[in-house]
Amino acid sequence: MGSNYQNIHQDLIDACRHGNAKSQFEIYRLYYKAMYNSCFRIINNTQEAEDVMQEAFLSAFDKINSYKGEVSFGAWLKRIVVNKALDFLKKNKIDSLPLNDAISQLSEKEETQENSENENSVDDIKKAIKQLPSGYRIVLSLYLIEAYDHEEIGEILNISASTSRSQYNRAKKKLIQILENNTGNPLKKRIK
């Protein structure tokens, strides 16, 4: 077993373990924005993301004694937030297509489409990501933005790592197609 992660806010984490409300509020303040953003990228609804994120913090404080310091506190907390967001989607049957079925929904044209280069603004890309079906948006967000690898994504979503890779590649192609349709310009640059 590896050594424990040294958190810069370890004193706050320890105080939270003893139920210190001030420390819980401070942890919330420090991590709120990043955790909300992670939640929003999965749920794609401002109010629902806010509610789910609040539940995730409550859950984290309830089980803070299970945090063993093997990863950063932020990574541990983000895993709780991501799982809560995915549970919310499942519970509410949002975009009810299972991930594996969503993969087969892409046309052959998207599979073989050549990508050329183009400049796109960050806002264009954010808007295009919001237009992705939730299965694609989730894998793309977990991989590109949340920096999970395909094995971790597979574990989180209960799919294989190869399905995660396949889903990610199809999500990139769909994103490029959306960007081309929205801007009217063929892309000049591949999304890595």
N, C-alpha and C positions, 0 to 999 in steps of 0.2 A: 504494500500500500504506500502511495506517495505521501510526501509531506503536506501539511495543511497550507492552504492558501492564506497569505497575509493580507487581510482587508484593511484599507485605510480607515474604515469606520468601525473597527472591531469593538471599540468601547460602546458604540451605539447598539450594535448587534447583541452584545452581551447584556446590556440593559434591557433590550427588548425581550430577551429570554426570561427576565424577571418581571415581565409585564409592565415595564415603565412606559406610560402613555406618551410622555414628552419625547422619549427616544423613538417610539413608534412613529410619532408625527414627523420627527426629523428624518427618519429613514424614508418615510413616504415622500417627504418634500424632496429628498435627494434623488429618488428613483422614479418619481411620478411620471415625468415627461417621457423618459425612455420606455417605460413600461406601457404607458398609454399608446405611444407610437407603435410598439410591437403589437399590441392588442388591436388597434385600429387597422393596421395593415392586413390583419387576418379577417376581422369582422366587417370592415368597410362601412361602418355606421357609427357616427360620432357618439350618440347617446348610448347605444348598446355597448360600444367599446369602453366608455366611461364606467358603466355599471359593472361590466365583467372585470375590468381592471380593479375596481374597488373590492369586488368579491375576492379577487386573487390576492390582494394585499391582506385582507382579513384571514384568508386561508394560510398565507405565509406566516402571519403572526401567530396563528394557532399551532402551526407545526414547525416553528422556528427551532425547537429543540432537535429536530431531525436534520438540521443543517450542520454538517460535520466539517465544513471548511475544505473539502476536497477540490472545490472549484470556487471562483469568486462568488461573493454573495449576490452580485448583480446577475451572474449567469444562473445561479440557483433560483433566484426570484423570477427571472425571465422564463425559465422552464415552467414554473407554476402559471405564469400569465399566459403563455402560449397554450398550455394544456387546458386552462379555463376557457380560452377563446375557442379552441377546437371543440371542447365539450358543448359550448353554447351553440355553435353551428350545428353539431349533431342533434342536440336536444330540440332545436327549432327547425330542423330539416331544411336549413338554408342551402340552396343550390343542391337539391337532394341527389344529384348524380354522384355516385361513388367515384373516387379518384380513378380507378381502373376503367370505368365506363367513360369517364370524361376524356381519357386518353384516346379512346377509339372514335370519339366524336370529331376529331380533326380530319379535314379532308386530305386526300393524297396531294393536292396542289400545295398545301402548306408544308407537307413533308419534303417536297422536292424544290420548293421555291428558292430561287437565288436571291441573296441579299447584297445590295450595293450600299455605298456610303451616303450619309446625310447628317446634318447637324439638327439635333432636336433639343429643345429647351428642357430643363428639369421639370417644369410644369407640364409640358406635353407628355413626358414620360410618366409622371405621377398620374395624370388623367388616364393615360392608356393602361396603366397597371390596374386602376380602379375598374376598368371595363373588362378585365379578364374574368373568366368564370372562376368561382372561388377556389376550385381545386388547383388551377394553374397559379392563381394569385398567392395562395398559401405556400406552395412549394417554392415559387420564385422569391417570395418575401423571406421565407425561412433560410433559403440558401444565399441569396444575394445580400439581403439587408441584415438578417439576424445572424448570419455567418455560421449556421449549422452545416455539417457535412451531410452527404447523402445517407450515410449509415444512421446518423442521429435523426434525420428527417424520417427515414423509414421506421425507426423505433417510435417516434412521436406519433406518426400517422398510421402505424400498424400496416405498413406496406414494405416491399423489399427495397433495398438500396438501388437496384437497377430500375425499379418502377419510379423511384424518386428522380433518378437521372433522366429517364425517358420523359417524365412529366415536366421536368425543368426545361429540357430541350424543346419540347413542344410549346411550353409557356413562352419561351424566348421567341419562337417563330410566330406565335399568335400575337405577342406584344409588338413585334416588328410589323406585322400585317396591320394591326390597329394604328400604329404610328403612321404608316404609309397612307392608310385610308383617311386619317384625321388631318394630315398635313398636305396630302396630295403629292408628296414628293417621294421618289424611291429612296430608300436609306442608303447612305454612303458608307456607313460604319457599322460593323457587326457589334451587337451587344455581347460582351464576353461572358 
